[in-house]
């Protein structure tokens, strides 16, 4: 494992152990990639948040988009 991978895993573990809701800002491609990374590492994502008000209330990958 590289130094960067170790640091990333440490941050992922901190998020998992925080018991705080995880909200991904951005419901486009990068948000989907981040969701995939979270899911692969056992991090539950509560919502996507996007500054496009037209997306509010829609679902992306089974997760509600908030504004």
N, C-alpha and C positions, 0 to 999 in steps of 0.2 A: 504494500500500500504506500502510495506517495504521500508526502507531507500534505499536499492539497486535499487528497482524498481523506486523509485522517482528520483534517480540520472540518471538512464537509460533514463527515460522519459524526463528529463531536457536536456540530450545530444541529444536525438532524435529531440526535439523541436529546439535546437540550429542549428542542421543540416538543418532542414526544413526551418528555417528562414534565413539561410546564403545566399541563392540563388547561391551557388556554385555547380558545378557538382559533383555528388557522383560517385566514381569509386571504385568498390570492388576488392581488390587484392586477387586473387585466384579464379579459375573458377571450383573448385571441390566441394565436399560436403559442406564444411564450407561456401564457397561463396554462394552456393544455399540457405543455411539456413539464412545467413545474408540478402540475397535478399528478402527472404520471410518476415523476420522481418521488413525490410525497407518498403516493399509493404503494409504490414498490418498497418503500421504507417504513410502512406501517403508520404513516401520519394521516390522520383523518382531517379532511378539509371541509369546513363548515359552509363556506360561500366563496363565490367569485365576486369581486367588486370591480365595476367598470365606470368610467366617467361618461360613457354614452348612455344617457337617460333612457333612450329607446330600448335598451336591453334589460332594464329593470324588470324583475319578475320572471324573466325567461329562464330556461334551464340550459345548462351546458354540461355535457357529460354526466347528467343526473344531479347536478348541483345548481342551486338557485343563484342567479346573478342579482346583486344588490347594487345600489348607487350611493 
